[in-house]
Amino acid sequence: MVKKKNLFLGAILLALLVIVGLLWTYNNQKSPLITSEHFELLDDKDDILLYKDLSEINIMTDAVEHYNNKIVEMETELADINDDELRKAYYEDLAFYHSSLGHYEVAYEYYVKSLDLSFVNRKTWLSFGELLVNMQAYKTAEVAFTKANEINPYEELNYIKIVDLYKKTDRSQEDIIAVYNQGIDLIEAPTVLLKNKAEYYEDLELYREAINAYKEWARVSEHKEYIENKIKKLEDKL
């Protein structure tokens, strides 16, 4: 009887050891997140979203099938491609397809490989930043958007991405306006930034500041009648 009891307890102990071993393996393999010499991952790996279920993504069924087919096709072709420029294009397309399907960790790895081939491509940094936002790696996303802006500070989209990130992470009004102003001061006719800045002030119900911003926008915009009507409505609120 004692022998049977000992065998039973031994079996339970063995099962527990197997479970503990499997959990250890899972926890140590679930988030390797490869690194690059061109940037540092600033966010805590435990807080990063590595995967998003398709049920949470707004994507058409036809697109899912198409993206999955493209992934299989391009990953097969990639093994025979030696040209760095073409490999980079494949990496970025694969990153896009995987990201669209919620495979954030795989997309992340493809962007890192792309940046290792060329780290001075503004669009790559912007796309990588968008992925990092989806992964909730907000500190590293800011680095990516900033690097994009360092490469070419004369593109409005850079500043728009930074502002969107600042709004998402509850940065101060001063920080957001500073980003708008940085782009406005550098770019010759920053129509989108001027419009967005005016609307931002209006959303904050800072109507006097909004009026001044709309007047700035009017100087470079073709939509002068629309802007004049906006200004009149805001003046009525003062």
C-alpha positions as CSV (number, residue, x, y, z in Angstrom):
1,M,0.0,0.0,0.0
2,V,2.8,2.4,1.0
3,K,4.7,1.5,-2.2
4,K,1.6,2.3,-4.4
5,K,1.2,5.6,-2.5
6,N,4.9,6.5,-3.2
7,L,4.5,5.6,-6.9
8,F,1.4,7.8,-7.1
9,L,3.2,10.8,-5.4
10,G,6.2,10.2,-7.6
11,A,4.0,10.4,-10.7
12,I,2.4,13.6,-9.6
13,L,5.8,15.1,-8.8
14,L,7.1,14.1,-12.3
15,A,4.0,15.7,-13.9
16,L,4.5,18.9,-12.0
17,L,8.2,19.0,-13.1
18,V,7.2,18.6,-16.7
19,I,4.6,21.4,-16.5
20,V,7.2,23.7,-14.8
21,G,9.7,22.9,-17.5
22,L,7.2,23.7,-20.3
23,L,6.2,27.0,-18.7
24,W,9.9,27.9,-18.3
25,T,10.5,27.1,-22.0
26,Y,7.5,29.2,-23.1
27,N,8.3,32.2,-20.9
28,N,11.9,32.2,-22.2
29,Q,11.0,31.8,-25.8
30,K,7.9,34.0,-26.2
31,S,9.6,37.4,-26.6
32,P,13.1,37.2,-28.0
33,L,12.7,40.5,-30.0
34,I,15.9,40.7,-31.9
35,T,18.0,43.9,-31.5
36,S,19.8,46.1,-33.9
37,E,22.9,48.3,-33.8
38,H,20.8,51.2,-35.1
39,F,18.3,51.6,-32.3
40,E,17.7,50.5,-28.7
41,L,14.4,49.0,-27.5
42,L,13.4,51.3,-24.7
43,D,10.2,49.7,-23.7
44,D,9.8,46.9,-21.2
45,K,9.5,43.6,-23.2
46,D,6.8,42.4,-20.8
47,D,4.5,45.4,-21.8
48,I,4.9,44.9,-25.5
49,L,2.1,43.5,-27.6
50,L,3.5,40.7,-29.8
51,Y,0.4,39.5,-31.4
52,K,-3.2,40.6,-32.1
53,D,-6.0,38.3,-33.0
54,L,-7.7,38.7,-36.4
55,S,-11.0,39.2,-34.6
56,E,-9.7,42.5,-33.2
57,I,-8.4,43.7,-36.5
58,N,-10.5,45.6,-39.1
59,I,-9.5,43.6,-42.2
60,M,-11.5,42.0,-45.1
61,T,-11.5,38.2,-45.4
62,D,-10.2,38.5,-49.0
63,A,-7.3,40.6,-47.7
64,V,-6.4,38.0,-45.1
65,E,-6.2,35.2,-47.7
66,H,-4.2,37.5,-50.1
67,Y,-1.7,38.5,-47.4
68,N,-1.2,34.9,-46.2
69,N,-0.6,33.8,-49.8
70,K,1.9,36.7,-50.4
71,I,3.8,35.8,-47.2
72,V,4.2,32.2,-48.3
73,E,5.3,33.3,-51.8
74,M,7.7,36.0,-50.7
75,E,9.3,34.0,-47.9
76,T,10.0,31.2,-50.3
77,E,11.5,33.5,-52.9
78,L,13.6,35.4,-50.2
79,A,15.9,32.4,-49.8
80,D,17.2,32.9,-53.3
81,I,17.6,36.7,-53.2
82,N,21.2,38.0,-52.7
83,D,20.7,41.6,-53.8
84,D,20.5,43.8,-50.7
85,E,18.2,46.4,-52.2
86,L,15.7,43.7,-53.3
87,R,16.0,41.9,-49.9
88,K,15.2,45.1,-48.1
89,A,12.1,45.5,-50.3
90,Y,11.0,42.0,-49.5
91,Y,11.6,42.5,-45.8
92,E,9.4,45.6,-45.7
93,D,6.6,44.0,-47.7
94,L,6.7,41.0,-45.4
95,A,6.7,43.3,-42.4
96,F,3.6,45.0,-43.8
97,Y,1.7,41.8,-44.5
98,H,2.5,40.3,-41.1
99,S,1.7,43.5,-39.2
100,S,-1.7,43.7,-41.1
101,L,-2.5,40.2,-39.8
102,G,-1.5,41.0,-36.3
103,H,1.8,39.1,-36.3
104,Y,3.6,42.0,-34.7
105,E,6.7,40.2,-33.5
106,V,7.4,38.7,-36.9
107,A,6.8,42.2,-38.5
108,Y,9.2,43.7,-36.0
109,E,11.9,41.3,-36.9
110,Y,11.6,42.0,-40.6
111,Y,11.8,45.8,-40.0
112,V,15.0,45.3,-38.0
113,K,16.5,43.2,-40.8
114,S,15.5,46.0,-43.3
115,L,17.1,48.6,-41.1
116,D,20.3,46.5,-40.8
117,L,20.6,46.7,-44.6
118,S,19.9,50.5,-44.7
119,F,19.1,52.6,-41.7
120,V,18.8,56.0,-43.5
121,N,15.4,55.3,-45.2
122,R,12.8,57.7,-43.8
123,K,9.8,55.7,-44.9
124,T,11.2,52.5,-43.2
125,W,11.5,54.3,-39.9
126,L,8.0,55.7,-40.2
127,S,6.5,52.3,-40.9
128,F,8.5,50.8,-38.1
129,G,7.3,53.5,-35.8
130,E,3.6,52.7,-36.7
131,L,4.2,49.0,-35.9
132,L,5.8,49.9,-32.6
133,V,2.7,52.0,-31.7
134,N,0.6,49.0,-32.5
135,M,2.9,47.0,-30.2
136,Q,2.4,49.6,-27.5
137,A,6.2,50.2,-27.5
138,Y,5.7,53.9,-27.3
139,K,9.1,55.0,-26.2
140,T,10.8,53.2,-29.1
141,A,8.1,54.4,-31.5
142,E,9.1,58.0,-30.7
143,V,12.7,57.1,-31.5
144,A,11.7,55.7,-34.8
145,F,9.6,58.7,-35.8
146,T,12.4,61.1,-34.6
147,K,15.0,59.2,-36.7
148,A,12.7,59.5,-39.7
149,N,12.5,63.2,-39.1
150,E,16.3,63.5,-38.8
151,I,16.7,61.9,-42.2
152,N,14.3,64.4,-43.9
153,P,12.8,67.1,-41.6
154,Y,10.9,68.7,-44.5
155,E,8.1,66.1,-44.6
156,E,4.8,67.0,-42.8
157,L,4.0,63.3,-42.2
158,N,6.9,63.0,-39.7
159,Y,5.5,65.7,-37.4
160,I,1.9,64.3,-37.8
161,K,3.1,60.9,-36.6
162,I,4.9,62.4,-33.6
163,V,1.9,64.5,-32.7
164,D,-0.4,61.5,-32.9
165,L,1.9,59.5,-30.7
166,Y,2.1,62.4,-28.2
167,K,-1.7,62.6,-28.1
168,K,-2.0,58.9,-27.6
169,T,0.5,59.0,-24.7
170,D,-1.0,62.1,-23.0
171,R,1.9,64.4,-23.6
172,S,1.5,68.0,-22.7
173,Q,-0.1,70.7,-24.8
174,E,3.2,72.5,-24.9
175,D,5.0,69.4,-26.3
176,I,2.4,69.0,-29.0
177,I,2.4,72.6,-30.1
178,A,6.2,72.5,-30.1
179,V,6.2,69.7,-32.6
180,Y,3.7,71.6,-34.8
181,N,5.8,74.7,-34.7
182,Q,9.0,72.9,-35.5
183,G,7.5,71.6,-38.7
184,I,5.8,74.9,-39.6
185,D,9.0,76.8,-39.2
186,L,11.0,74.4,-41.4
187,I,8.5,73.6,-44.2
188,E,7.7,76.2,-46.9
189,A,4.0,75.6,-47.1
190,P,2.9,73.3,-44.3
191,T,-0.8,73.4,-45.0
192,V,-1.6,70.2,-43.1
193,L,0.3,71.1,-40.0
194,L,-1.2,74.6,-39.9
195,K,-4.7,73.1,-40.3
196,N,-4.1,70.5,-37.6
197,K,-2.6,73.0,-35.2
198,A,-5.7,75.3,-35.6
199,E,-8.1,72.3,-35.1
200,Y,-6.1,71.2,-32.1
201,Y,-6.5,74.6,-30.4
202,E,-10.2,74.6,-31.3
203,D,-10.7,71.1,-29.7
204,L,-9.1,72.5,-26.6
205,E,-11.5,75.5,-26.7
206,L,-8.6,77.9,-26.9
207,Y,-10.5,80.0,-29.5
208,R,-8.2,83.0,-29.7
209,E,-5.2,80.8,-30.4
210,A,-7.3,78.8,-32.9
211,I,-8.3,82.0,-34.7
212,N,-4.6,83.0,-35.0
213,A,-3.7,79.5,-36.3
214,Y,-6.5,79.5,-38.8
215,K,-5.3,82.9,-40.1
216,E,-1.8,81.4,-40.5
217,W,-3.3,78.5,-42.4
218,A,-5.3,80.9,-44.7
219,R,-2.1,82.5,-45.9
220,V,-1.0,79.2,-47.6
221,S,-4.3,77.5,-48.3
222,E,-6.7,77.5,-51.2
223,H,-9.7,77.0,-48.9
224,K,-9.9,80.7,-47.8
225,E,-13.7,80.9,-47.8
226,Y,-14.0,77.8,-45.5
227,I,-11.3,79.2,-43.2
228,E,-13.0,82.6,-43.0
229,N,-16.3,81.0,-42.0
230,K,-14.4,79.0,-39.3
231,I,-12.9,82.2,-38.0
232,K,-16.3,83.9,-37.8
233,K,-17.8,81.1,-35.9
234,L,-14.9,81.1,-33.4
235,E,-15.1,84.9,-33.0
236,D,-18.7,84.4,-31.9
237,K,-17.5,82.2,-29.1
238,L,-15.2,84.8,-27.6
